Amino acid sequence: MPIIAKVRLLLLDGDKRVEIPPGNEVPADKLAAHDKRELLESGAVEDTDATAAIAKAGKKAVEVGAKEFEAARQRVADANESIKPLAETKKEG
């Protein structure tokens, strides 16, 4: 899971200070689990796999919603057709 810096990060690698500019991948071995969690929650870094999964789930939800809406619309149209007065039905036919 690639983690991308959204802001400039300054990390310690032993005694060495490492700078990671925005847009660059953060090496997985440079972050402790707690630091990674806190940086993700604050929005300082982005988990590209999670972002892609959220986008995919959102697209799927829209597709499912559209299908449900179309099915409901068709049920209403069918119900309206079944309660039309007989005279209107004969005029059309």
C-alpha positions as CSV (number, residue, x, y, z in Angstrom):
1,M,0.0,0.0,0.0
2,P,1.8,3.1,-1.2
3,I,1.7,6.0,1.1
4,I,2.1,9.4,-0.6
5,A,3.1,12.6,1.3
6,K,0.6,15.4,0.9
7,V,2.8,17.8,2.9
8,R,6.5,18.0,3.5
9,L,7.5,15.3,6.0
10,L,10.6,15.3,8.1
11,L,11.5,11.8,9.4
12,L,14.3,10.5,11.5
13,D,16.2,7.5,10.2
14,G,18.4,6.6,13.1
15,D,20.3,9.9,13.6
16,K,19.7,11.0,10.1
17,R,17.0,13.5,9.2
18,V,15.1,12.5,6.0
19,E,12.9,15.0,4.1
20,I,10.0,13.7,2.0
21,P,8.5,16.4,-0.3
22,P,4.7,16.4,-1.1
23,G,3.8,13.9,-3.9
24,N,6.6,11.5,-3.1
25,E,6.1,8.0,-1.7
26,V,6.9,7.5,2.0
27,P,9.1,4.5,2.5
28,A,7.1,1.9,4.4
29,D,10.0,1.1,6.7
30,K,10.4,4.7,7.8
31,L,7.0,5.0,9.6
32,A,5.9,3.2,12.8
33,A,2.4,1.9,12.8
34,H,1.2,4.7,15.2
35,D,2.9,7.4,13.1
36,K,1.3,6.1,9.9
37,R,-2.1,6.0,11.5
38,E,-1.8,9.5,12.8
39,L,-0.5,10.9,9.6
40,L,-3.3,9.2,7.7
41,E,-6.0,10.6,10.1
42,S,-4.6,14.1,9.9
43,G,-4.5,14.1,6.1
44,A,-0.7,14.6,5.9
45,V,-0.3,11.4,3.9
46,E,-2.6,9.5,1.6
47,D,-3.0,5.7,1.2
48,T,-3.5,5.4,-2.6
49,D,-4.9,1.9,-2.4
50,A,-7.6,3.0,0.2
51,T,-8.4,6.1,-1.9
52,A,-8.9,3.9,-5.0
53,A,-11.0,1.4,-3.1
54,I,-13.2,4.2,-1.8
55,A,-13.6,5.7,-5.3
56,K,-14.5,2.2,-6.7
57,A,-17.1,1.6,-3.9
58,G,-18.6,5.1,-4.5
59,K,-19.0,4.3,-8.2
60,K,-20.6,0.9,-7.5
61,A,-23.0,2.6,-5.0
62,V,-24.1,5.1,-7.7
63,E,-24.7,2.3,-10.2
64,V,-26.7,0.3,-7.7
65,G,-28.7,3.3,-6.7
66,A,-29.5,4.1,-10.4
67,K,-30.7,0.5,-11.0
68,E,-32.9,0.7,-7.8
69,F,-34.3,4.0,-8.9
70,E,-35.1,2.7,-12.4
71,A,-36.8,-0.4,-11.0
72,A,-38.9,1.8,-8.6
73,R,-39.8,4.2,-11.5
74,Q,-40.9,1.2,-13.6
75,R,-43.1,-0.2,-10.7
76,V,-44.8,3.2,-10.4
77,A,-45.4,3.4,-14.1
78,D,-46.8,-0.1,-14.1
79,A,-49.1,0.7,-11.2
80,N,-50.3,3.9,-12.9
81,E,-51.0,1.9,-16.0
82,S,-53.0,-0.6,-14.1
83,I,-55.3,2.0,-12.5
84,K,-56.1,4.0,-15.7
85,P,-59.8,4.3,-16.3
86,L,-61.1,1.8,-18.8
87,A,-62.2,4.6,-21.2
88,E,-58.7,6.0,-21.5
89,T,-57.3,2.5,-22.2
90,K,-59.9,2.0,-25.0
91,K,-59.0,5.4,-26.5
92,E,-55.3,4.5,-26.7
93,G,-55.9,1.0,-28.1
